[in-house]
Amino acid sequence: METRQKILILVLILILVVFLMVLWQTKQPRGIILAPKVGVSERLQAITIDFEVLENPALEALQPYPEISPFQGEIGRQNPFLPY
């Protein structure tokens, strides 16, 4: 084999070894302490909606957009890929 091929094979092996080491390190357990399981009723709290926010004077000053009428006339060209 040529020297260039030997170098490329060594680089490939080195990259493979580094990849496998990283993969191995990420798969090792780290002694993670899991939180105790909490029942559904304990996790969910009562949902309250504060409707007083809608009475804010800043919201009263907002105006709705005018209604946009549908497009009138011919739509597009027969062949949109033809140059102008």
mmCIF file of the N, C-alpha and C atoms, coordinates in Angstrom:
data_MODEL
# 
_entry.id   MODEL 
# 
loop_
_atom_site.group_PDB 
_atom_site.id 
_atom_site.type_symbol 
_atom_site.label_atom_id 
_atom_site.label_alt_id 
_atom_site.label_comp_id 
_atom_site.label_asym_id 
_atom_site.label_entity_id 
_atom_site.label_seq_id 
_atom_site.pdbx_PDB_ins_code 
_atom_site.Cartn_x 
_atom_site.Cartn_y 
_atom_site.Cartn_z 
_atom_site.occupancy 
_atom_site.B_iso_or_equiv 
_atom_site.pdbx_formal_charge 
_atom_site.auth_seq_id 
_atom_site.auth_comp_id 
_atom_site.auth_asym_id 
_atom_site.auth_atom_id 
_atom_site.pdbx_PDB_model_num 
ATOM 1   N N  . MET A 1 1  ? 0.821   -1.175 0.000   1.00 0.00 ? 1  MET A N  1 
ATOM 2   C CA . MET A 1 1  ? 0.000   0.000  0.000   1.00 0.00 ? 1  MET A CA 1 
ATOM 3   C C  . MET A 1 1  ? 0.870   1.245  0.000   1.00 0.00 ? 1  MET A C  1 
ATOM 4   N N  . GLU A 1 2  ? 0.274   2.267  -0.505  1.00 0.00 ? 2  GLU A N  1 
ATOM 5   C CA . GLU A 1 2  ? 1.005   3.524  -0.539  1.00 0.00 ? 2  GLU A CA 1 
ATOM 6   C C  . GLU A 1 2  ? 0.981   4.167  0.839   1.00 0.00 ? 2  GLU A C  1 
ATOM 7   N N  . THR A 1 3  ? 1.850   5.098  1.029   1.00 0.00 ? 3  THR A N  1 
ATOM 8   C CA . THR A 1 3  ? 1.938   5.801  2.307   1.00 0.00 ? 3  THR A CA 1 
ATOM 9   C C  . THR A 1 3  ? 0.670   6.615  2.563   1.00 0.00 ? 3  THR A C  1 
ATOM 10  N N  . ARG A 1 4  ? 0.135   7.194  1.504   1.00 0.00 ? 4  ARG A N  1 
ATOM 11  C CA . ARG A 1 4  ? -1.069  8.013  1.641   1.00 0.00 ? 4  ARG A CA 1 
ATOM 12  C C  . ARG A 1 4  ? -2.248  7.145  2.116   1.00 0.00 ? 4  ARG A C  1 
ATOM 13  N N  . GLN A 1 5  ? -2.372  5.941  1.579   1.00 0.00 ? 5  GLN A N  1 
ATOM 14  C CA . GLN A 1 5  ? -3.451  5.046  1.997   1.00 0.00 ? 5  GLN A CA 1 
ATOM 15  C C  . GLN A 1 5  ? -3.283  4.626  3.457   1.00 0.00 ? 5  GLN A C  1 
ATOM 16  N N  . LYS A 1 6  ? -2.054  4.372  3.876   1.00 0.00 ? 6  LYS A N  1 
ATOM 17  C CA . LYS A 1 6  ? -1.801  3.997  5.262   1.00 0.00 ? 6  LYS A CA 1 
ATOM 18  C C  . LYS A 1 6  ? -2.197  5.123  6.211   1.00 0.00 ? 6  LYS A C  1 
ATOM 19  N N  . ILE A 1 7  ? -1.881  6.349  5.826   1.00 0.00 ? 7  ILE A N  1 
ATOM 20  C CA . ILE A 1 7  ? -2.213  7.499  6.667   1.00 0.00 ? 7  ILE A CA 1 
ATOM 21  C C  . ILE A 1 7  ? -3.728  7.662  6.754   1.00 0.00 ? 7  ILE A C  1 
ATOM 22  N N  . LEU A 1 8  ? -4.407  7.502  5.617   1.00 0.00 ? 8  LEU A N  1 
ATOM 23  C CA . LEU A 1 8  ? -5.871  7.634  5.616   1.00 0.00 ? 8  LEU A CA 1 
ATOM 24  C C  . LEU A 1 8  ? -6.533  6.544  6.454   1.00 0.00 ? 8  LEU A C  1 
ATOM 25  N N  . ILE A 1 9  ? -5.997  5.335  6.402   1.00 0.00 ? 9  ILE A N  1 
ATOM 26  C CA . ILE A 1 9  ? -6.538  4.242  7.208   1.00 0.00 ? 9  ILE A CA 1 
ATOM 27  C C  . ILE A 1 9  ? -6.324  4.527  8.694   1.00 0.00 ? 9  ILE A C  1 
ATOM 28  N N  . LEU A 1 10 ? -5.163  5.037  9.055   1.00 0.00 ? 10 LEU A N  1 
ATOM 29  C CA . LEU A 1 10 ? -4.895  5.381  10.453  1.00 0.00 ? 10 LEU A CA 1 
ATOM 30  C C  . LEU A 1 10 ? -5.813  6.503  10.936  1.00 0.00 ? 10 LEU A C  1 
ATOM 31  N N  . VAL A 1 11 ? -6.043  7.494  10.092  1.00 0.00 ? 11 VAL A N  1 
ATOM 32  C CA . VAL A 1 11 ? -6.949  8.591  10.458  1.00 0.00 ? 11 VAL A CA 1 
ATOM 33  C C  . VAL A 1 11 ? -8.368  8.054  10.640  1.00 0.00 ? 11 VAL A C  1 
ATOM 34  N N  . LEU A 1 12 ? -8.799  7.178  9.757   1.00 0.00 ? 12 LEU A N  1 
ATOM 35  C CA . LEU A 1 12 ? -10.127 6.586  9.867   1.00 0.00 ? 12 LEU A CA 1 
ATOM 36  C C  . LEU A 1 12 ? -10.264 5.778  11.153  1.00 0.00 ? 12 LEU A C  1 
ATOM 37  N N  . ILE A 1 13 ? -9.248  4.994  11.483  1.00 0.00 ? 13 ILE A N  1 
ATOM 38  C CA . ILE A 1 13 ? -9.272  4.207  12.714  1.00 0.00 ? 13 ILE A CA 1 
ATOM 39  C C  . ILE A 1 13 ? -9.298  5.130  13.936  1.00 0.00 ? 13 ILE A C  1 
ATOM 40  N N  . LEU A 1 14 ? -8.537  6.204  13.903  1.00 0.00 ? 14 LEU A N  1 
ATOM 41  C CA . LEU A 1 14 ? -8.514  7.156  15.005  1.00 0.00 ? 14 LEU A CA 1 
ATOM 42  C C  . LEU A 1 14 ? -9.881  7.810  15.189  1.00 0.00 ? 14 LEU A C  1 
ATOM 43  N N  . ILE A 1 15 ? -10.506 8.213  14.097  1.00 0.00 ? 15 ILE A N  1 
ATOM 44  C CA . ILE A 1 15 ? -11.837 8.817  14.175  1.00 0.00 ? 15 ILE A CA 1 
ATOM 45  C C  . ILE A 1 15 ? -12.839 7.810  14.720  1.00 0.00 ? 15 ILE A C  1 
ATOM 46  N N  . LEU A 1 16 ? -12.760 6.568  14.287  1.00 0.00 ? 16 LEU A N  1 
ATOM 47  C CA . LEU A 1 16 ? -13.653 5.527  14.764  1.00 0.00 ? 16 LEU A CA 1 
ATOM 48  C C  . LEU A 1 16 ? -13.460 5.274  16.263  1.00 0.00 ? 16 LEU A C  1 
ATOM 49  N N  . VAL A 1 17 ? -12.217 5.242  16.717  1.00 0.00 ? 17 VAL A N  1 
ATOM 50  C CA . VAL A 1 17 ? -11.937 5.020  18.137  1.00 0.00 ? 17 VAL A CA 1 
ATOM 51  C C  . VAL A 1 17 ? -12.482 6.176  18.971  1.00 0.00 ? 17 VAL A C  1 
ATOM 52  N N  . VAL A 1 18 ? -12.275 7.406  18.517  1.00 0.00 ? 18 VAL A N  1 
ATOM 53  C CA . VAL A 1 18 ? -12.787 8.567  19.256  1.00 0.00 ? 18 VAL A CA 1 
ATOM 54  C C  . VAL A 1 18 ? -14.317 8.527  19.293  1.00 0.00 ? 18 VAL A C  1 
ATOM 55  N N  . PHE A 1 19 ? -14.945 8.191  18.178  1.00 0.00 ? 19 PHE A N  1 
ATOM 56  C CA . PHE A 1 19 ? -16.408 8.087  18.129  1.00 0.00 ? 19 PHE A CA 1 
ATOM 57  C C  . PHE A 1 19 ? -16.910 7.029  19.101  1.00 0.00 ? 19 PHE A C  1 
ATOM 58  N N  . LEU A 1 20 ? -16.274 5.877  19.124  1.00 0.00 ? 20 LEU A N  1 
ATOM 59  C CA . LEU A 1 20 ? -16.689 4.811  20.026  1.00 0.00 ? 20 LEU A CA 1 
ATOM 60  C C  . LEU A 1 20 ? -16.477 5.191  21.490  1.00 0.00 ? 20 LEU A C  1 
ATOM 61  N N  . MET A 1 21 ? -15.416 5.919  21.791  1.00 0.00 ? 21 MET A N  1 
ATOM 62  C CA . MET A 1 21 ? -15.175 6.368  23.165  1.00 0.00 ? 21 MET A CA 1 
ATOM 63  C C  . MET A 1 21 ? -16.251 7.352  23.609  1.00 0.00 ? 21 MET A C  1 
ATOM 64  N N  . VAL A 1 22 ? -16.597 8.269  22.743  1.00 0.00 ? 22 VAL A N  1 
ATOM 65  C CA . VAL A 1 22 ? -17.649 9.230  23.078  1.00 0.00 ? 22 VAL A CA 1 
ATOM 66  C C  . VAL A 1 22 ? -18.973 8.507  23.263  1.00 0.00 ? 22 VAL A C  1 
ATOM 67  N N  . LEU A 1 23 ? -19.269 7.576  22.397  1.00 0.00 ? 23 LEU A N  1 
ATOM 68  C CA . LEU A 1 23 ? -20.498 6.799  22.501  1.00 0.00 ? 23 LEU A CA 1 
ATOM 69  C C  . LEU A 1 23 ? -20.527 5.999  23.789  1.00 0.00 ? 23 LEU A C  1 
ATOM 70  N N  . TRP A 1 24 ? -19.420 5.402  24.152  1.00 0.00 ? 24 TRP A N  1 
ATOM 71  C CA . TRP A 1 24 ? -19.333 4.606  25.362  1.00 0.00 ? 24 TRP A CA 1 
ATOM 72  C C  . TRP A 1 24 ? -19.509 5.477  26.599  1.00 0.00 ? 24 TRP A C  1 
ATOM 73  N N  . GLN A 1 25 ? -18.913 6.669  26.594  1.00 0.00 ? 25 GLN A N  1 
ATOM 74  C CA . GLN A 1 25 ? -19.015 7.569  27.736  1.00 0.00 ? 25 GLN A CA 1 
ATOM 75  C C  . GLN A 1 25 ? -20.441 8.075  27.934  1.00 0.00 ? 25 GLN A C  1 
ATOM 76  N N  . THR A 1 26 ? -21.154 8.301  26.853  1.00 0.00 ? 26 THR A N  1 
ATOM 77  C CA . THR A 1 26 ? -22.515 8.812  26.989  1.00 0.00 ? 26 THR A CA 1 
ATOM 78  C C  . THR A 1 26 ? -23.489 7.724  27.419  1.00 0.00 ? 26 THR A C  1 
ATOM 79  N N  . LYS A 1 27 ? -23.171 6.470  27.210  1.00 0.00 ? 27 LYS A N  1 
ATOM 80  C CA . LYS A 1 27 ? -24.064 5.372  27.574  1.00 0.00 ? 27 LYS A CA 1 
ATOM 81  C C  . LYS A 1 27 ? -23.855 4.890  29.004  1.00 0.00 ? 27 LYS A C  1 
ATOM 82  N N  . GLN A 1 28 ? -22.795 5.324  29.670  1.00 0.00 ? 28 GLN A N  1 
ATOM 83  C CA . GLN A 1 28 ? -22.518 4.880  31.025  1.00 0.00 ? 28 GLN A CA 1 
ATOM 84  C C  . GLN A 1 28 ? -23.472 5.538  32.002  1.00 0.00 ? 28 GLN A C  1 
ATOM 85  N N  . PRO A 1 29 ? -24.026 4.794  32.950  1.00 0.00 ? 29 PRO A N  1 
ATOM 86  C CA . PRO A 1 29 ? -24.891 5.409  33.968  1.00 0.00 ? 29 PRO A CA 1 
ATOM 87  C C  . PRO A 1 29 ? -24.066 6.322  34.860  1.00 0.00 ? 29 PRO A C  1 
ATOM 88  N N  . ARG A 1 30 ? -24.627 7.442  35.231  1.00 0.00 ? 30 ARG A N  1 
ATOM 89  C CA . ARG A 1 30 ? -23.907 8.447  36.014  1.00 0.00 ? 30 ARG A CA 1 
ATOM 90  C C  . ARG A 1 30 ? -24.404 8.543  37.447  1.00 0.00 ? 30 ARG A C  1 
ATOM 91  N N  . GLY A 1 31 ? -25.159 7.578  37.908  1.00 0.00 ? 31 GLY A N  1 
ATOM 92  C CA . GLY A 1 31 ? -25.682 7.642  39.269  1.00 0.00 ? 31 GLY A CA 1 
ATOM 93  C C  . GLY A 1 31 ? -26.745 8.713  39.398  1.00 0.00 ? 31 GLY A C  1 
ATOM 94  N N  . ILE A 1 32 ? -27.603 8.812  38.402  1.00 0.00 ? 32 ILE A N  1 
ATOM 95  C CA . ILE A 1 32 ? -28.650 9.823  38.402  1.00 0.00 ? 32 ILE A CA 1 
ATOM 96  C C  . ILE A 1 32 ? -29.701 9.440  39.429  1.00 0.00 ? 32 ILE A C  1 
ATOM 97  N N  . ILE A 1 33 ? -30.083 10.418 40.243  1.00 0.00 ? 33 ILE A N  1 
ATOM 98  C CA . ILE A 1 33 ? -31.123 10.188 41.234  1.00 0.00 ? 33 ILE A CA 1 
ATOM 99  C C  . ILE A 1 33 ? -32.436 10.639 40.621  1.00 0.00 ? 33 ILE A C  1 
ATOM 100 N N  . LEU A 1 34 ? -33.343 9.701  40.489  1.00 0.00 ? 34 LEU A N  1 
ATOM 101 C CA . LEU A 1 34 ? -34.633 10.018 39.899  1.00 0.00 ? 34 LEU A CA 1 
ATOM 102 C C  . LEU A 1 34 ? -35.561 10.562 40.973  1.00 0.00 ? 34 LEU A C  1 
ATOM 103 N N  . ALA A 1 35 ? -36.365 11.532 40.586  1.00 0.00 ? 35 ALA A N  1 
ATOM 104 C CA . ALA A 1 35 ? -37.337 12.102 41.506  1.00 0.00 ? 35 ALA A CA 1 
ATOM 105 C C  . ALA A 1 35 ? -38.426 11.073 41.777  1.00 0.00 ? 35 ALA A C  1 
ATOM 106 N N  . PRO A 1 36 ? -38.956 11.059 42.965  1.00 0.00 ? 36 PRO A N  1 
ATOM 107 C CA . PRO A 1 36 ? -40.028 10.110 43.242  1.00 0.00 ? 36 PRO A CA 1 
ATOM 108 C C  . PRO A 1 36 ? -41.247 10.427 42.384  1.00 0.00 ? 36 PRO A C  1 
ATOM 109 N N  . LYS A 1 37 ? -41.963 9.384  42.037  1.00 0.00 ? 37 LYS A N  1 
ATOM 110 C CA . LYS A 1 37 ? -43.145 9.567  41.202  1.00 0.00 ? 37 LYS A CA 1 
ATOM 111 C C  . LYS A 1 37 ? -44.224 10.286 41.994  1.00 0.00 ? 37 LYS A C  1 
ATOM 112 N N  . VAL A 1 38 ? -44.827 11.254 41.328  1.00 0.00 ? 38 VAL A N  1 
ATOM 113 C CA . VAL A 1 38 ? -45.868 12.045 41.960  1.00 0.00 ? 38 VAL A CA 1 
ATOM 114 C C  . VAL A 1 38 ? -47.181 11.688 41.294  1.00 0.00 ? 38 VAL A C  1 
ATOM 115 N N  . GLY A 1 39 ? -48.209 11.530 42.077  1.00 0.00 ? 39 GLY A N  1 
ATOM 116 C CA . GLY A 1 39 ? -49.512 11.200 41.533  1.00 0.00 ? 39 GLY A CA 1 
ATOM 117 C C  . GLY A 1 39 ? -50.053 12.334 40.680  1.00 0.00 ? 39 GLY A C  1 
ATOM 118 N N  . VAL A 1 40 ? -50.964 12.001 39.792  1.00 0.00 ? 40 VAL A N  1 
ATOM 119 C CA . VAL A 1 40 ? -51.534 12.987 38.885  1.00 0.00 ? 40 VAL A CA 1 
ATOM 120 C C  . VAL A 1 40 ? -52.246 14.082 39.664  1.00 0.00 ? 40 VAL A C  1 
ATOM 121 N N  . SER A 1 41 ? -52.969 13.722 40.697  1.00 0.00 ? 41 SER A N  1 
ATOM 122 C CA . SER A 1 41 ? -53.713 14.722 41.455  1.00 0.00 ? 41 SER A CA 1 
ATOM 123 C C  . SER A 1 41 ? -52.775 15.678 42.185  1.00 0.00 ? 41 SER A C  1 
ATOM 124 N N  . GLU A 1 42 ? -51.610 15.231 42.559  1.00 0.00 ? 42 GLU A N  1 
ATOM 125 C CA . GLU A 1 42 ? -50.649 16.101 43.236  1.00 0.00 ? 42 GLU A CA 1 
ATOM 126 C C  . GLU A 1 42 ? -49.962 17.037 42.257  1.00 0.00 ? 42 GLU A C  1 
ATOM 127 N N  . ARG A 1 43 ? -49.776 16.609 41.007  1.00 0.00 ? 43 ARG A N  1 
ATOM 128 C CA . ARG A 1 43 ? -49.088 17.440 40.026  1.00 0.00 ? 43 ARG A CA 1 
ATOM 129 C C  . ARG A 1 43 ? -49.981 18.539 39.477  1.00 0.00 ? 43 ARG A C  1 
ATOM 130 N N  . LEU A 1 44 ? -51.255 18.205 39.294  1.00 0.00 ? 44 LEU A N  1 
ATOM 131 C CA . LEU A 1 44 ? -52.171 19.170 38.708  1.00 0.00 ? 44 LEU A CA 1 
ATOM 132 C C  . LEU A 1 44 ? -52.742 20.065 39.795  1.00 0.00 ? 44 LEU A C  1 
ATOM 133 N N  . GLN A 1 45 ? -52.745 21.355 39.492  1.00 0.00 ? 45 GLN A N  1 
ATOM 134 C CA . GLN A 1 45 ? -53.336 22.296 40.429  1.00 0.00 ? 45 GLN A CA 1 
ATOM 135 C C  . GLN A 1 45 ? -54.608 22.837 39.805  1.00 0.00 ? 45 GLN A C  1 
ATOM 136 N N  . ALA A 1 46 ? -55.432 23.438 40.615  1.00 0.00 ? 46 ALA A N  1 
ATOM 137 C CA . ALA A 1 46 ? -56.671 24.003 40.110  1.00 0.00 ? 46 ALA A CA 1 
ATOM 138 C C  . ALA A 1 46 ? -56.345 25.157 39.161  1.00 0.00 ? 46 ALA A C  1 
ATOM 139 N N  . ILE A 1 47 ? -57.006 25.196 38.027  1.00 0.00 ? 47 ILE A N  1 
ATOM 140 C CA . ILE A 1 47 ? -56.793 26.245 37.038  1.00 0.00 ? 47 ILE A CA 1 
ATOM 141 C C  . ILE A 1 47 ? -57.791 27.355 37.308  1.00 0.00 ? 47 ILE A C  1 
ATOM 142 N N  . THR A 1 48 ? -57.259 28.559 37.448  1.00 0.00 ? 48 THR A N  1 
ATOM 143 C CA . THR A 1 48 ? -58.126 29.717 37.645  1.00 0.00 ? 48 THR A CA 1 
ATOM 144 C C  . THR A 1 48 ? -57.863 30.700 36.520  1.00 0.00 ? 48 THR A C  1 
ATOM 145 N N  . ILE A 1 49 ? -58.945 31.277 35.993  1.00 0.00 ? 49 ILE A N  1 
ATOM 146 C CA . ILE A 1 49 ? -58.844 32.246 34.906  1.00 0.00 ? 49 ILE A CA 1 
ATOM 147 C C  . ILE A 1 49 ? -59.203 33.608 35.470  1.00 0.00 ? 49 ILE A C  1 
ATOM 148 N N  . ASP A 1 50 ? -58.299 34.560 35.278  1.00 0.00 ? 50 ASP A N  1 
ATOM 149 C CA . ASP A 1 50 ? -58.514 35.913 35.773  1.00 0.00 ? 50 ASP A CA 1 
ATOM 150 C C  . ASP A 1 50 ? -59.118 36.753 34.655  1.00 0.00 ? 50 ASP A C  1 
ATOM 151 N N  . PHE A 1 51 ? -60.435 36.945 34.688  1.00 0.00 ? 51 PHE A N  1 
ATOM 152 C CA . PHE A 1 51 ? -61.122 37.706 33.653  1.00 0.00 ? 51 PHE A CA 1 
ATOM 153 C C  . PHE A 1 51 ? -60.974 39.214 33.845  1.00 0.00 ? 51 PHE A C  1 
ATOM 154 N N  . GLU A 1 52 ? -60.437 39.643 34.962  1.00 0.00 ? 52 GLU A N  1 
ATOM 155 C CA . GLU A 1 52 ? -60.229 41.075 35.190  1.00 0.00 ? 52 GLU A CA 1 
ATOM 156 C C  . GLU A 1 52 ? -59.196 41.649 34.227  1.00 0.00 ? 52 GLU A C  1 
ATOM 157 N N  . VAL A 1 53 ? -58.352 40.826 33.686  1.00 0.00 ? 53 VAL A N  1 
ATOM 158 C CA . VAL A 1 53 ? -57.348 41.276 32.724  1.00 0.00 ? 53 VAL A CA 1 
ATOM 159 C C  . VAL A 1 53 ? -58.036 41.840 31.488  1.00 0.00 ? 53 VAL A C  1 
ATOM 160 N N  . LEU A 1 54 ? -59.184 41.300 31.117  1.00 0.00 ? 54 LEU A N  1 
ATOM 161 C CA . LEU A 1 54 ? -59.892 41.760 29.926  1.00 0.00 ? 54 LEU A CA 1 
ATOM 162 C C  . LEU A 1 54 ? -60.517 43.135 30.124  1.00 0.00 ? 54 LEU A C  1 
ATOM 163 N N  . GLU A 1 55 ? -60.608 43.595 31.362  1.00 0.00 ? 55 GLU A N  1 
ATOM 164 C CA . GLU A 1 55 ? -61.166 44.906 31.636  1.00 0.00 ? 55 GLU A CA 1 
ATOM 165 C C  . GLU A 1 55 ? -60.102 46.003 31.655  1.00 0.00 ? 55 GLU A C  1 
ATOM 166 N N  . ASN A 1 56 ? -58.905 45.693 31.268  1.00 0.00 ? 56 ASN A N  1 
ATOM 167 C CA . ASN A 1 56 ? -57.806 46.651 31.221  1.00 0.00 ? 56 ASN A CA 1 
ATOM 168 C C  . ASN A 1 56 ? -58.133 47.764 30.228  1.00 0.00 ? 56 ASN A C  1 
ATOM 169 N N  . PRO A 1 57 ? -57.932 49.047 30.573  1.00 0.00 ? 57 PRO A N  1 
ATOM 170 C CA . PRO A 1 57 ? -58.240 50.142 29.647  1.00 0.00 ? 57 PRO A CA 1 
ATOM 171 C C  . PRO A 1 57 ? -57.405 50.097 28.365  1.00 0.00 ? 57 PRO A C  1 
ATOM 172 N N  . ALA A 1 58 ? -56.219 49.552 28.424  1.00 0.00 ? 58 ALA A N  1 
ATOM 173 C CA . ALA A 1 58 ? -55.388 49.460 27.217  1.00 0.00 ? 58 ALA A CA 1 
ATOM 174 C C  . ALA A 1 58 ? -56.037 48.524 26.202  1.00 0.00 ? 58 ALA A C  1 
ATOM 175 N N  . LEU A 1 59 ? -56.717 47.505 26.664  1.00 0.00 ? 59 LEU A N  1 
ATOM 176 C CA . LEU A 1 59 ? -57.384 46.576 25.753  1.00 0.00 ? 59 LEU A CA 1 
ATOM 177 C C  . LEU A 1 59 ? -58.647 47.188 25.160  1.00 0.00 ? 59 LEU A C  1 
ATOM 178 N N  . GLU A 1 60 ? -59.272 48.070 25.882  1.00 0.00 ? 60 GLU A N  1 
ATOM 179 C CA . GLU A 1 60 ? -60.477 48.713 25.372  1.00 0.00 ? 60 GLU A CA 1 
ATOM 180 C C  . GLU A 1 60 ? -60.170 49.649 24.214  1.00 0.00 ? 60 GLU A C  1 
ATOM 181 N N  . ALA A 1 61 ? -58.955 50.173 24.164  1.00 0.00 ? 61 ALA A N  1 
ATOM 182 C CA . ALA A 1 61 ? -58.580 51.100 23.094  1.00 0.00 ? 61 ALA A CA 1 
ATOM 183 C C  . ALA A 1 61 ? -58.273 50.379 21.781  1.00 0.00 ? 61 ALA A C  1 
ATOM 184 N N  . LEU A 1 62 ? -58.156 49.093 21.792  1.00 0.00 ? 62 LEU A N  1 
ATOM 185 C CA . LEU A 1 62 ? -57.841 48.350 20.567  1.00 0.00 ? 62 LEU A CA 1 
ATOM 186 C C  . LEU A 1 62 ? -59.053 48.341 19.631  1.00 0.00 ? 62 LEU A C  1 
ATOM 187 N N  . GLN A 1 63 ? -58.763 48.456 18.338  1.00 0.00 ? 63 GLN A N  1 
ATOM 188 C CA . GLN A 1 63 ? -59.813 48.433 17.324  1.00 0.00 ? 63 GLN A CA 1 
ATOM 189 C C  . GLN A 1 63 ? -59.602 47.211 16.433  1.00 0.00 ? 63 GLN A C  1 
ATOM 190 N N  . PRO A 1 64 ? -60.684 46.563 15.983  1.00 0.00 ? 64 PRO A N  1 
ATOM 191 C CA . PRO A 1 64 ? -60.513 45.401 15.100  1.00 0.00 ? 64 PRO A CA 1 
ATOM 192 C C  . PRO A 1 64 ? -60.108 45.853 13.697  1.00 0.00 ? 64 PRO A C  1 
ATOM 193 N N  . TYR A 1 65 ? -59.418 44.958 12.996  1.00 0.00 ? 65 TYR A N  1 
ATOM 194 C CA . TYR A 1 65 ? -59.048 45.233 11.610  1.00 0.00 ? 65 TYR A CA 1 
ATOM 195 C C  . TYR A 1 65 ? -60.296 45.215 10.736  1.00 0.00 ? 65 TYR A C  1 
ATOM 196 N N  . PRO A 1 66 ? -60.301 46.025 9.660   1.00 0.00 ? 66 PRO A N  1 
ATOM 197 C CA . PRO A 1 66 ? -61.447 45.947 8.745   1.00 0.00 ? 66 PRO A CA 1 
ATOM 198 C C  . PRO A 1 66 ? -61.428 44.609 8.008   1.00 0.00 ? 66 PRO A C  1 
ATOM 199 N N  . GLU A 1 67 ? -62.592 44.156 7.635   1.00 0.00 ? 67 GLU A N  1 
ATOM 200 C CA . GLU A 1 67 ? -62.696 42.877 6.944   1.00 0.00 ? 67 GLU A CA 1 
ATOM 201 C C  . GLU A 1 67 ? -62.088 42.983 5.553   1.00 0.00 ? 67 GLU A C  1 
ATOM 202 N N  . ILE A 1 68 ? -61.295 41.992 5.161   1.00 0.00 ? 68 ILE A N  1 
ATOM 203 C CA . ILE A 1 68 ? -60.650 41.974 3.848   1.00 0.00 ? 68 ILE A CA 1 
ATOM 204 C C  . ILE A 1 68 ? -61.559 41.212 2.895   1.00 0.00 ? 68 ILE A C  1 
ATOM 205 N N  . SER A 1 69 ? -61.916 41.874 1.815   1.00 0.00 ? 69 SER A N  1 
ATOM 206 C CA . SER A 1 69 ? -62.814 41.229 0.856   1.00 0.00 ? 69 SER A CA 1 
ATOM 207 C C  . SER A 1 69 ? -62.038 40.220 0.005   1.00 0.00 ? 69 SER A C  1 
ATOM 208 N N  . PRO A 1 70 ? -62.702 39.210 -0.532  1.00 0.00 ? 70 PRO A N  1 
ATOM 209 C CA . PRO A 1 70 ? -62.029 38.226 -1.378  1.00 0.00 ? 70 PRO A CA 1 
ATOM 210 C C  . PRO A 1 70 ? -61.473 38.877 -2.649  1.00 0.00 ? 70 PRO A C  1 
ATOM 211 N N  . PHE A 1 71 ? -60.470 38.232 -3.237  1.00 0.00 ? 71 PHE A N  1 
ATOM 212 C CA . PHE A 1 71 ? -59.828 38.747 -4.438  1.00 0.00 ? 71 PHE A CA 1 
ATOM 213 C C  . PHE A 1 71 ? -60.812 38.749 -5.603  1.00 0.00 ? 71 PHE A C  1 
ATOM 214 N N  . GLN A 1 72 ? -60.798 39.841 -6.361  1.00 0.00 ? 72 GLN A N  1 
ATOM 215 C CA . GLN A 1 72 ? -61.676 39.972 -7.523  1.00 0.00 ? 72 GLN A CA 1 
ATOM 216 C C  . GLN A 1 72 ? -60.822 39.985 -8.780  1.00 0.00 ? 72 GLN A C  1 
ATOM 217 N N  . GLY A 1 73 ? -61.218 39.315 -9.805  1.00 0.00 ? 73 GLY A N  1 
ATOM 218 C CA . GLY A 1 73 ? -60.499 39.333 -11.067 1.00 0.00 ? 73 GLY A CA 1 
ATOM 219 C C  . GLY A 1 73 ? -59.771 38.035 -11.332 1.00 0.00 ? 73 GLY A C  1 
ATOM 220 N N  . GLU A 1 74 ? -58.901 38.071 -12.330 1.00 0.00 ? 74 GLU A N  1 
ATOM 221 C CA . GLU A 1 74 ? -58.164 36.884 -12.758 1.00 0.00 ? 74 GLU A CA 1 
ATOM 222 C C  . GLU A 1 74 ? -57.014 36.615 -11.795 1.00 0.00 ? 74 GLU A C  1 
ATOM 223 N N  . ILE A 1 75 ? -56.825 35.368 -11.470 1.00 0.00 ? 75 ILE A N  1 
ATOM 224 C CA . ILE A 1 75 ? -55.771 34.981 -10.534 1.00 0.00 ? 75 ILE A CA 1 
ATOM 225 C C  . ILE A 1 75 ? -54.605 34.393 -11.312 1.00 0.00 ? 75 ILE A C  1 
ATOM 226 N N  . GLY A 1 76 ? -53.439 34.987 -11.185 1.00 0.00 ? 76 GLY A N  1 
ATOM 227 C CA . GLY A 1 76 ? -52.212 34.441 -11.742 1.00 0.00 ? 76 GLY A CA 1 
ATOM 228 C C  . GLY A 1 76 ? -52.161 34.382 -13.251 1.00 0.00 ? 76 GLY A C  1 
ATOM 229 N N  . ARG A 1 77 ? -51.163 33.636 -13.757 1.00 0.00 ? 77 ARG A N  1 
ATOM 230 C CA . ARG A 1 77 ? -50.978 33.463 -15.193 1.00 0.00 ? 77 ARG A CA 1 
ATOM 231 C C  . ARG A 1 77 ? -51.258 32.011 -15.541 1.00 0.00 ? 77 ARG A C  1 
ATOM 232 N N  . GLN A 1 78 ? -51.437 31.774 -16.829 1.00 0.00 ? 78 GLN A N  1 
ATOM 233 C CA . GLN A 1 78 ? -51.682 30.401 -17.276 1.00 0.00 ? 78 GLN A CA 1 
ATOM 234 C C  . GLN A 1 78 ? -50.480 29.518 -16.960 1.00 0.00 ? 78 GLN A C  1 
ATOM 235 N N  . ASN A 1 79 ? -49.286 29.983 -17.315 1.00 0.00 ? 79 ASN A N  1 
ATOM 236 C CA . ASN A 1 79 ? -48.071 29.233 -17.035 1.00 0.00 ? 79 ASN A CA 1 
ATOM 237 C C  . ASN A 1 79 ? -47.137 30.136 -16.229 1.00 0.00 ? 79 ASN A C  1 
ATOM 238 N N  . PRO A 1 80 ? -47.044 29.953 -14.935 1.00 0.00 ? 80 PRO A N  1 
ATOM 239 C CA . PRO A 1 80 ? -46.227 30.847 -14.117 1.00 0.00 ? 80 PRO A CA 1 
ATOM 240 C C  . PRO A 1 80 ? -44.726 30.684 -14.321 1.00 0.00 ? 80 PRO A C  1 
ATOM 241 N N  . PHE A 1 81 ? -44.322 29.650 -15.064 1.00 0.00 ? 81 PHE A N  1 
ATOM 242 C CA . PHE A 1 81 ? -42.892 29.417 -15.266 1.00 0.00 ? 81 PHE A CA 1 
ATOM 243 C C  . PHE A 1 81 ? -42.349 30.104 -16.517 1.00 0.00 ? 81 PHE A C  1 
ATOM 244 N N  . LEU A 1 82 ? -43.206 30.662 -17.341 1.00 0.00 ? 82 LEU A N  1 
ATOM 245 C CA . LEU A 1 82 ? -42.743 31.389 -18.512 1.00 0.00 ? 82 LEU A CA 1 
ATOM 246 C C  . LEU A 1 82 ? -42.168 32.724 -18.093 1.00 0.00 ? 82 LEU A C  1 
ATOM 247 N N  . PRO A 1 83 ? -41.036 33.144 -18.714 1.00 0.00 ? 83 PRO A N  1 
ATOM 248 C CA . PRO A 1 83 ? -40.490 34.456 -18.364 1.00 0.00 ? 83 PRO A CA 1 
ATOM 249 C C  . PRO A 1 83 ? -41.394 35.582 -18.887 1.00 0.00 ? 83 PRO A C  1 
ATOM 250 N N  . TYR A 1 84 ? -41.275 36.750 -18.297 1.00 0.00 ? 84 TYR A N  1 
ATOM 251 C CA . TYR A 1 84 ? -42.077 37.892 -18.731 1.00 0.00 ? 84 TYR A CA 1 
ATOM 252 C C  . TYR A 1 84 ? -41.616 38.377 -20.071 1.00 0.00 ? 84 TYR A C  1 
# 
